[in-house]
Each structure stands twice: as structure tokens, then as C-alpha cells.
Amino acid sequence: MDTPTRPVSPLRQRMIDDMRMRKLCPKTQSAYIRAVCRFTRYLGRSPDTATVEDLRNYQLHLVDTGTSPMSLNAAISGLKFFFDITLDRAELMARMQPVRLPQRLPVVLSREEVARLIAACTNLKHQTALSLAYATGLRAGEVVALKVGDIDSARMTLRVEQGKGRKDRYTMLPPLLLERLRVWWRVARAQGKMLDGGWLFPGLNPIEPLSPRQLNRAIRAAALAADIDKRVSMHTLRHYSEPRIMPISALPAHDSHASSAKWLAVQRDRTVARTREHEHDAPLRRSQPGDEGEGTCSARST
């Protein structure tokens, strides 16, 4: 028996058309529609009858009910689009103000914790995807959107199509990661899980890619199995960039100077810690025969 679909109101359809005209991504469209629907439930009547005071009181309601700053700003963005664009009544948003987001340093894993994390992942596909995210700094959505043809082993690069901000870019492909990808490719092809020119990390249906949610579930399960008591997500791997240290022009791309500054601050703290560790262990290394003349790199490479 088919479930009857609710008819779309003319007002909602107009907002959908306005978003389509501007080619907003599906996630943004869903978020904006959700923001207006929640405001309508609070208001108890059609949103096009709202007043400045109604919107001001709604923001106070969100604050009083413990809405996070990020969710609060998302709601304001959706309502701003509805009143500014769809209704052409920008003056109604005069009393609604976005709030400042708290600035926090990211969770950073040690090299030993990253090794345990990846080793604890028993699924080869998930393990390879985590290794790729760790080695390249790609976001979860960018990892699952990769196709086999995006790997350029001749130039040792990965092509990222329509990443954050709808931008194409290239990222470096470390040799060890290339070997891991080749192992995964051989296994997946032998099992019939990877199609010609298809997704690098296919889902249960090879026609569809693995979803970012599945990848986040996999890394949380791996963190639990590895007994890592930090709050770990796919984004955590973007903050550990030691294998990707390279000239400034090739640093992992961030979307703002603030993000780059935060990234550099984390790397600076890690560099200071490693320097102090090296200075503390240096006398022990020099006292061993055959160590004289060897640099820090040779000692760490063992």
C-alpha cells in the first residue's frame, strides 16, 4: 500500500525554487527547510505572518532551550534566506543576530595512537580509507567520493573533485599509501566489490560509495577497540599532519587564515614537544657505539 505524500504548500515550493535557482547543495536546502519548519511549529501559524518580535522571541527560545551556537547560527541562516529571498522582507530579521562560536583546539593523536587506531580496524576497506584520510588530510566526504581514476601513480597525486567549497584540487600521494591502495584494489577486484572506473571505497552496493556516516562509525569503533579515550572522529585525522610536513606552499589547504593559524599552532606545539624529547634522549644516543655522526632522522627511522 502506497503512503500518500503530503502536498507541498506554494510558500514552501517557492523557497525550494529559490534555492534551486541559486544551486544550493542538497544538504543546505534540507537544513534551510528544516529551520523554517521548526520555526513554524514554534510560531503555530504560517511563517509569512511572523513579526520582528516573533523572530526575536524565537531566538531567545532557542537560547533558553540549550541550542548550541552552531545550531543556532544554522537556524538563523535558514530563516534569513526565507525572509530575505523568498518573502523579500529582510527587515524582519533585524533583531536576529548570529552568535560567536567558541574557539577550541582540536583533538590531536600521537603517532602511537594513530598506529593503534588504524591497526584496530579489522575491515580492510575501512582501514585503507582511514590510512588515506590520515596520510592526505582529506575530509570524510572527500575520501568516500574518490574514484579509482583519481589516483595518479605517475605524478603521485590524488585528484579531489568538488571538495569543500565546490573546488577541485590535487593532494600528494605518499608511496606507502599507494602500496596500501594497491593491496585494497587487488582484494576488492578479486571479490567483485570494485567496478571498472568505479568508487575507490564502494558501499555494499558497488554502484554506491561508502557514506561518511559509515566511515565515522568505523573510526569510532576502531578507537574503542584500540582503547583510545579521546573523542575521535574522521576530522581528527586532519589535525595530525606529521607525515605530510612539506613546504608552506604545499601545506594542507584550509578555508581561512584562522584555520591555517590553528593548524600551525598545533604543529608548533608538537614540534616543541619532539625537540625537548630529542634533547633529553640525545646523550643516550651519543653514548652508543656507531651512533656518532648519525642525525635525528636516522635514529627515528629505526
N, C-alpha and C positions, 0 to 999 in steps of 0.2 A: 504494500500500500504506500503510495507516494505521500510524503508530508507536504501539505500546502505551504507555499512560500509567501511570506508577508510582502504585501506591495510596498514599494519604495515611495515615500512621500515626494512631492515635487521639490520641496525645500532640500531634502537630502540628495535627491538626484542632481539638483543644481550645484550643490557643493562637490559631489563626485565629479561632475563635468568640469568644474573649475580646477580641480586637482589634476584631472586628466589633461586638460589644456596645457598645464604647466609641467606635465610629465613627471609628477612627483612619484617616487618609488612606491611600490605596494605597501611596504611597511609603514611609511609615512602616512599614506592615505588611511590605512587602518587605524593608526594612532590618532589622527585628527578626527575621524568619525567617532571613535571611542570617547574622545574628550568631549565632544558635543553631546553624545548620548548620555554621558554621566551628568553633565550639566543640566540636561533636560529632565532627567529623573529627579535631580535636586530641586529644580525650579517648579516642577509639577504642571507645566504648560509648555506651549510651543516656544522654542528658544528665540524666535524672531520677535517675541513680545518682551524680552528682557530689557531691563533698565541698567543704568550705570551702577545703581545701588545693589541691584541683584547680582551683578558680576563681582562687585567688591565684597559683598557678603559671602559669595561662593568661595572666593579665595580665603577669607577668614575661616570658613567651614573646613576647607582642605588643611589649613594650618592647624586648626584645633583638633582635627581627627588624626594628626600624626603623619600626614603625607610627606614623603621625602622631598628634599629640594629638587632633585632631578625629575620626579614625577610631577611635582607642582609646576615646574617650568614647561614640561611636556604638555600639560593641560592648558596652560596659558597660550602656548604656540598653536594648539589646535583651535582654541576659541578665537585667537587673533585672526587666523585665516578665515574662519567662518564669518566673523563680524566685519573684518576689513575687506575681504574679497567677495564672499558670497552675498552678504547683505549690503555691502558698501556703506557701512556705518562705523567707521573707525573710531568715532568719538565715544562709543560705548565702552571701549577698552581703556579709557583714560585712567581709571582707578586700579586697574590690574597691573601689577609690577612683578617682573621676574625676580627671583632671589639669587643671591650669590651662592655658588656651590663650594662646599668645603674643599680645601686643597690638602690631599693626603699623599704621602709617599707610597709607592706600590710595594706589594709583597715581592721580595727577591729571594730566589732559591740559591743555595750553594751548589757548586759543581757536583758534590757527592749526592745531594738531594735530587738534582736533576737526573743523575745516573740511576738512582734507585727508582725514581718515578717512571722513567721510560722502561726500565727492566721489569717493573711490576705489571706492566701492561702485557697481558698474555695474548691478545689478539694482534696478529702481525699487521693487519691494516691499520688499526688504531696506533700501534707502536710506531709504524712508519710515519703516520700523519703527525704524531707528537714530535718525532725527531725532526720532521720538516719544519714544523712551527718553531721549534727551538733553534734550529740552525739558520733560519731565514728571517724570523721575526714577523711572519705573516699572521694576519688575523684569522680567526676560525672560519669566517665566511669566505676568506680568500683561499684558505687551504682546501676546503671542500669544493671550491669552484674550479680547481685546477684540472686540466685535461692532459692526457699523455703527450699531446703535441706541444704543450707549453714548456717541455723540458728541452733545452738546447745544450746537449752534451759537448758540442764542438766549441761553443763560446762559454760554457759553464755558467749559464744563466737560466733563470726561471721567468717566464712571462706571466705577469699578473694582469688579467683583463678586468677592467671595470671594478677596481677595488674601491676603497672608501673614497667618497667624493667623485665616484664615477670616472676614475682616472686609470689609464693603463700605465704599467711601469715594469721594469726589469729588476730582479734581485739576484744576488750572487748565489751560485750553486756550489757548495763545498764538495770536494771529491768524495769524502766519506759518505755524505748524504746521497750522492749519485749512486754509490755502490748499494746503499740500503734500498733506494728506489728500484734499482735493477733486480734485486732479490725479490722485492714485493711484486714487481711486474711479472717475473717468471712464475711465481707461485699463483698469482691471480689469473694469469693466462692459462696455466695448466688446469686450474679449477673452473675455468669458464666464467669467471666473475668480472673480467675486464673486456670490454668491446674494443674493436679497432677504432682508434681515434676517440675513444670514449673518456669517461671520467677517470681521473687518476685514483680517486677513492670512491668507488661506486657504492650505492646502498644495497639493500637486499635485492632490489630490482636493479640490475646493471644499467638500466636506462636512466635511472635517477641517481643523483650524487648523494653521498653521505651528508646528513644535515649537521649544522653547527651544534644543535642541541645534543645529538648523539655523541659528537666529539667531546663536548663538555661533560657529559655523563661519563664517558670513558676516562677522562683525566681525573675526575673526582674519585672514581673507583680505584684508579691506579694510585692516587695519593693516599687513599685509605689503606690499600694493600701494602704500600711502602712505609706506612706509619709516619707520614708527614703531617704534623699537627698545624700547618699553616693553611690559610684559606687559599686554595689553589684553583685556578681556572685556566682556560686556554690563553687568556690575556696575560697571565703571569709569565708565560714563556717569552713574551715580547720584552720583558724587563731584564732578562738575563742575556746579555749580548756579548759575553767574553769571546766566544768563538768567532764572532762577527766583527771584532775590532779591526778597523781599517781607516784610511784617510777620511777626514771630515766630509769631503765631498761625497763619500760613499756610505756615510752613516745611515742606519735605518730611518726612512722618511717619516717625519711627524707632521701633523697638520697645523701646528702653530709653534711659535717661538717658545711659548710656555712649556709645551710638551717636550720640546727638544732640551730645554734647560733642566727640566725634571729628570730626563733620561741621563743627561751628562752629570747631574748631581749624584745620581745613584752610582754611575760608573766611577766617579771620582772617589766616593766613599769606599767602593770595593777595591780600587787601586791602592788607596792609602792602607787599607787593611792587609792587602797582599804584600805591600812593601815592608810593613812592620813585621809580618811573618817571615819574610825573606831575611831581614836584618837580624832577626832573632835566631834563625837557623843557620846563618852564614858560617859562624865559627865551626859548627859541627861538620858542615860540608867540606870546609877547607882542611879540616884535620884528617880527612880520609885520603889515603894514597891514590894518586891518579886523578884527583879532582882539580888539581891546580890548573888554572887556565880555562876551565870549563865555565861557561856562563850559566845564568839562571835558567835559560831556556832548556839547556841540555839536562839540567837537574830535574826540571819539572816534567820533561818529556818521558822520563822513565816510569 
